Amino acid sequence: MFGGLAFMVDDKMVACVSGGGGALLVRVSRSRDAEYLELDGARRAEMGKGRSMGEGWITVDGDALTEDRDLHFWIDAVLEYNAEKAAER
């Protein structure tokens, strides 16, 4: 999916490791989207050059994931969103 290895929780994609390496695609809460985009290495995800995926889809550069805590931060963010969606069902 998306040219990389996707990770699913409760039948929903939460993250995808770029097939070309160097980036992580994450699905986060729209209510926290702007907050997350202010973090180093985070940018709006695109599906092709110049085609925004919209709020809640963020690409995190590999350079911003050099420490375990950095990856854990984003894992927590995607699992938070996933839990919110599960609670809505």
TIRO-2110 file (N, C-alpha, C; in Angstrom, 1 decimal):
// TIRO-2110
0.8, -1.2, 0.0, N, 1, A
0.0, 0.0, 0.0, CA, 1, A
0.9, 1.2, 0.0, C, 1, A
0.6, 2.2, -0.8, N, 2, A
1.3, 3.5, -0.9, CA, 2, A
2.8, 3.2, -1.3, C, 2, A
3.1, 2.1, -1.9, N, 3, A
4.5, 1.8, -2.3, CA, 3, A
5.4, 1.4, -1.1, C, 3, A
4.8, 1.0, 0.0, N, 4, A
5.6, 0.6, 1.1, CA, 4, A
5.0, -0.5, 1.9, C, 4, A
5.4, -0.7, 3.1, N, 5, A
4.9, -1.7, 4.0, CA, 5, A
3.9, -1.0, 5.0, C, 5, A
2.6, -1.4, 4.9, N, 6, A
1.6, -0.8, 5.7, CA, 6, A
1.4, -1.6, 7.0, C, 6, A
1.1, -0.9, 8.1, N, 7, A
0.7, -1.5, 9.3, CA, 7, A
-0.7, -1.2, 9.7, C, 7, A
-1.4, -2.3, 10.0, N, 8, A
-2.9, -2.2, 10.3, CA, 8, A
-3.2, -2.5, 11.7, C, 8, A
-4.2, -1.8, 12.3, N, 9, A
-4.7, -2.1, 13.6, CA, 9, A
-6.3, -2.0, 13.5, C, 9, A
-6.9, -3.0, 13.9, N, 10, A
-8.4, -3.1, 13.7, CA, 10, A
-8.9, -2.8, 12.3, C, 10, A
-8.2, -3.4, 11.4, N, 11, A
-8.5, -3.3, 9.9, CA, 11, A
-8.3, -1.9, 9.4, C, 11, A
-7.6, -1.1, 10.0, N, 12, A
-7.4, 0.3, 9.6, CA, 12, A
-5.9, 0.5, 9.5, C, 12, A
-5.4, 1.2, 8.4, N, 13, A
-4.0, 1.5, 8.3, CA, 13, A
-3.6, 2.6, 9.3, C, 13, A
-2.6, 2.4, 10.0, N, 14, A
-2.1, 3.4, 11.0, CA, 14, A
-0.8, 4.0, 10.6, C, 14, A
0.0, 3.2, 9.8, N, 15, A
1.3, 3.8, 9.4, CA, 15, A
1.8, 3.0, 8.2, C, 15, A
2.7, 3.6, 7.5, N, 16, A
3.3, 2.9, 6.3, CA, 16, A
4.7, 3.3, 6.2, C, 16, A
5.6, 2.4, 6.1, N, 17, A
7.0, 2.7, 5.9, CA, 17, A
7.3, 2.8, 4.4, C, 17, A
7.9, 3.9, 4.0, N, 18, A
8.1, 4.2, 2.6, CA, 18, A
8.9, 3.1, 1.9, C, 18, A
8.5, 2.7, 0.7, N, 19, A
9.1, 1.6, 0.0, CA, 19, A
10.5, 2.1, -0.5, C, 19, A
10.7, 3.4, -0.7, N, 20, A
12.0, 3.9, -1.0, CA, 20, A
12.9, 4.2, 0.2, C, 20, A
12.4, 4.0, 1.4, N, 21, A
13.1, 4.3, 2.6, CA, 21, A
13.1, 5.8, 2.9, C, 21, A
13.4, 6.1, 4.1, N, 22, A
13.6, 7.5, 4.6, CA, 22, A
12.3, 8.2, 5.0, C, 22, A
11.2, 7.6, 5.1, N, 23, A
10.0, 8.3, 5.5, CA, 23, A
8.9, 7.3, 6.1, C, 23, A
8.1, 7.9, 6.9, N, 24, A
7.0, 7.2, 7.6, CA, 24, A
5.7, 7.9, 7.3, C, 24, A
4.7, 7.3, 6.8, N, 25, A
3.4, 7.9, 6.6, CA, 25, A
2.6, 7.5, 7.8, C, 25, A
1.9, 8.5, 8.4, N, 26, A
1.1, 8.2, 9.6, CA, 26, A
-0.3, 8.8, 9.4, C, 26, A
-1.3, 8.1, 10.0, N, 27, A
-2.7, 8.5, 10.1, CA, 27, A
-3.0, 9.0, 11.5, C, 27, A
-3.2, 10.3, 11.6, N, 28, A
-3.4, 10.9, 13.0, CA, 28, A
-4.7, 11.6, 13.0, C, 28, A
-5.1, 12.0, 14.2, N, 29, A
-6.4, 12.7, 14.5, CA, 29, A
-6.3, 14.0, 13.8, C, 29, A
-7.4, 14.4, 13.1, N, 30, A
-7.5, 15.7, 12.4, CA, 30, A
-7.5, 16.8, 13.4, C, 30, A
-8.0, 16.5, 14.6, N, 31, A
-8.0, 17.6, 15.7, CA, 31, A
-6.6, 17.9, 16.2, C, 31, A
-5.6, 17.0, 15.9, N, 32, A
-4.2, 17.3, 16.3, CA, 32, A
-3.3, 17.5, 15.2, C, 32, A
-3.8, 17.5, 14.0, N, 33, A
-3.1, 17.6, 12.7, CA, 33, A
-2.1, 18.8, 12.7, C, 33, A
-2.6, 20.0, 13.0, N, 34, A
-1.8, 21.2, 12.9, CA, 34, A
-0.7, 21.1, 14.0, C, 34, A
-1.0, 20.6, 15.1, N, 35, A
0.0, 20.4, 16.2, CA, 35, A
1.1, 19.5, 15.7, C, 35, A
0.8, 18.4, 15.1, N, 36, A
1.8, 17.5, 14.6, CA, 36, A
2.6, 18.0, 13.5, C, 36, A
2.0, 18.8, 12.6, N, 37, A
2.7, 19.4, 11.5, CA, 37, A
3.8, 20.4, 11.9, C, 37, A
3.7, 20.9, 13.1, N, 38, A
4.7, 21.8, 13.6, CA, 38, A
6.0, 21.1, 14.1, C, 38, A
5.9, 19.8, 14.2, N, 39, A
7.1, 19.1, 14.7, CA, 39, A
8.1, 18.9, 13.6, C, 39, A
9.4, 18.8, 14.1, N, 40, A
10.5, 18.6, 13.1, CA, 40, A
10.3, 17.4, 12.3, C, 40, A
10.5, 17.6, 11.0, N, 41, A
10.4, 16.4, 10.1, CA, 41, A
9.0, 16.0, 9.6, C, 41, A
8.0, 16.7, 10.1, N, 42, A
6.6, 16.4, 9.8, CA, 42, A
6.1, 17.3, 8.6, C, 42, A
5.4, 16.7, 7.7, N, 43, A
4.8, 17.5, 6.6, CA, 43, A
3.6, 16.9, 6.1, C, 43, A
2.7, 17.6, 5.4, N, 44, A
1.5, 17.1, 4.9, CA, 44, A
1.9, 16.0, 3.9, C, 44, A
1.2, 14.8, 4.0, N, 45, A
1.5, 13.7, 3.1, CA, 45, A
0.9, 14.0, 1.8, C, 45, A
1.6, 13.5, 0.7, N, 46, A
1.1, 13.7, -0.6, CA, 46, A
1.0, 12.4, -1.3, C, 46, A
0.0, 12.2, -2.2, N, 47, A
-0.1, 11.1, -3.0, CA, 47, A
0.2, 11.5, -4.4, C, 47, A
1.5, 11.6, -4.7, N, 48, A
2.0, 12.1, -5.9, CA, 48, A
2.4, 13.6, -5.7, C, 48, A
3.2, 14.1, -6.5, N, 49, A
3.8, 15.5, -6.3, CA, 49, A
2.6, 16.5, -6.4, C, 49, A
2.5, 17.3, -5.3, N, 50, A
1.5, 18.3, -5.2, CA, 50, A
0.1, 17.9, -4.9, C, 50, A
-0.1, 16.6, -4.6, N, 51, A
-1.5, 16.1, -4.4, CA, 51, A
-1.6, 15.8, -2.9, C, 51, A
-2.1, 16.7, -2.1, N, 52, A
-2.2, 16.6, -0.7, CA, 52, A
-3.2, 15.4, -0.3, C, 52, A
-2.8, 14.7, 0.7, N, 53, A
-3.7, 13.6, 1.2, CA, 53, A
-4.7, 14.2, 2.2, C, 53, A
-4.6, 15.4, 2.6, N, 54, A
-5.5, 16.1, 3.5, CA, 54, A
-5.2, 15.9, 5.0, C, 54, A
-6.0, 16.5, 5.8, N, 55, A
-5.8, 16.5, 7.2, CA, 55, A
-5.7, 15.1, 7.8, C, 55, A
-4.8, 14.9, 8.7, N, 56, A
-4.7, 13.6, 9.3, CA, 56, A
-3.7, 12.7, 8.7, C, 56, A
-3.2, 13.1, 7.5, N, 57, A
-2.2, 12.3, 6.9, CA, 57, A
-0.9, 13.0, 6.9, C, 57, A
0.1, 12.5, 7.5, N, 58, A
1.4, 13.2, 7.7, CA, 58, A
2.6, 12.3, 7.3, C, 58, A
3.5, 12.8, 6.6, N, 59, A
4.8, 12.1, 6.3, CA, 59, A
5.8, 12.6, 7.3, C, 59, A
6.5, 11.7, 7.9, N, 60, A
7.6, 12.0, 8.9, CA, 60, A
8.9, 11.6, 8.2, C, 60, A
9.8, 12.6, 8.0, N, 61, A
11.1, 12.2, 7.4, CA, 61, A
11.9, 11.3, 8.3, C, 61, A
12.7, 10.4, 7.7, N, 62, A
13.5, 9.5, 8.4, CA, 62, A
14.5, 10.1, 9.4, C, 62, A
15.0, 11.3, 9.0, N, 63, A
15.9, 12.1, 9.8, CA, 63, A
15.3, 12.5, 11.2, C, 63, A
14.0, 12.5, 11.2, N, 64, A
13.3, 12.9, 12.5, CA, 64, A
13.0, 11.6, 13.3, C, 64, A
13.4, 10.5, 12.9, N, 65, A
13.1, 9.2, 13.5, CA, 65, A
14.4, 8.5, 14.0, C, 65, A
15.4, 9.2, 14.3, N, 66, A
16.7, 8.6, 14.6, CA, 66, A
16.8, 7.9, 16.0, C, 66, A
15.9, 8.4, 16.9, N, 67, A
15.9, 7.8, 18.3, CA, 67, A
14.6, 7.0, 18.4, C, 67, A
14.7, 5.9, 19.3, N, 68, A
13.5, 5.1, 19.5, CA, 68, A
12.4, 5.9, 20.0, C, 68, A
12.6, 6.9, 20.9, N, 69, A
11.6, 7.8, 21.4, CA, 69, A
10.8, 8.5, 20.3, C, 69, A
11.5, 8.9, 19.3, N, 70, A
10.9, 9.6, 18.1, CA, 70, A
9.9, 8.7, 17.5, C, 70, A
10.2, 7.4, 17.2, N, 71, A
9.3, 6.5, 16.6, CA, 71, A
8.2, 6.2, 17.5, C, 71, A
8.5, 6.0, 18.8, N, 72, A
7.4, 5.7, 19.8, CA, 72, A
6.4, 6.9, 19.8, C, 72, A
6.9, 8.1, 19.7, N, 73, A
5.9, 9.2, 19.7, CA, 73, A
4.9, 9.1, 18.6, C, 73, A
5.4, 8.8, 17.4, N, 74, A
4.4, 8.7, 16.3, CA, 74, A
3.6, 7.4, 16.4, C, 74, A
4.1, 6.3, 16.9, N, 75, A
3.3, 5.2, 17.2, CA, 75, A
2.2, 5.5, 18.1, C, 75, A
2.5, 6.2, 19.2, N, 76, A
1.4, 6.6, 20.1, CA, 76, A
0.4, 7.5, 19.4, C, 76, A
0.8, 8.4, 18.6, N, 77, A
-0.1, 9.3, 17.9, CA, 77, A
-1.1, 8.5, 17.0, C, 77, A
-0.6, 7.5, 16.2, N, 78, A
-1.4, 6.7, 15.4, CA, 78, A
-2.4, 5.8, 16.1, C, 78, A
-1.9, 5.3, 17.2, N, 79, A
-2.7, 4.4, 18.1, CA, 79, A
-3.8, 5.2, 18.8, C, 79, A
-3.5, 6.4, 19.1, N, 80, A
-4.5, 7.3, 19.7, CA, 80, A
-5.6, 7.6, 18.7, C, 80, A
-5.3, 7.9, 17.5, N, 81, A
-6.3, 8.1, 16.5, CA, 81, A
-7.1, 6.8, 16.2, C, 81, A
-6.4, 5.7, 16.2, N, 82, A
-7.1, 4.4, 15.9, CA, 82, A
-8.1, 4.1, 17.1, C, 82, A
-7.7, 4.4, 18.3, N, 83, A
-8.6, 4.2, 19.4, CA, 83, A
-9.8, 5.1, 19.4, C, 83, A
-9.6, 6.3, 18.9, N, 84, A
-10.7, 7.3, 18.8, CA, 84, A
-11.7, 6.8, 17.8, C, 84, A
-11.2, 6.3, 16.6, N, 85, A
-12.1, 5.7, 15.6, CA, 85, A
-12.9, 4.5, 16.1, C, 85, A
-12.2, 3.6, 16.8, N, 86, A
-12.8, 2.4, 17.3, CA, 86, A
-14.0, 2.8, 18.3, C, 86, A
-13.8, 3.8, 19.1, N, 87, A
-14.8, 4.3, 20.1, CA, 87, A
-16.0, 4.8, 19.4, C, 87, A
-15.8, 5.3, 18.2, N, 88, A
-17.0, 5.9, 17.4, CA, 88, A
-17.9, 4.8, 16.9, C, 88, A
-17.4, 3.6, 16.8, N, 89, A
-18.3, 2.5, 16.2, CA, 89, A
-19.3, 2.0, 17.2, C, 89, A
END
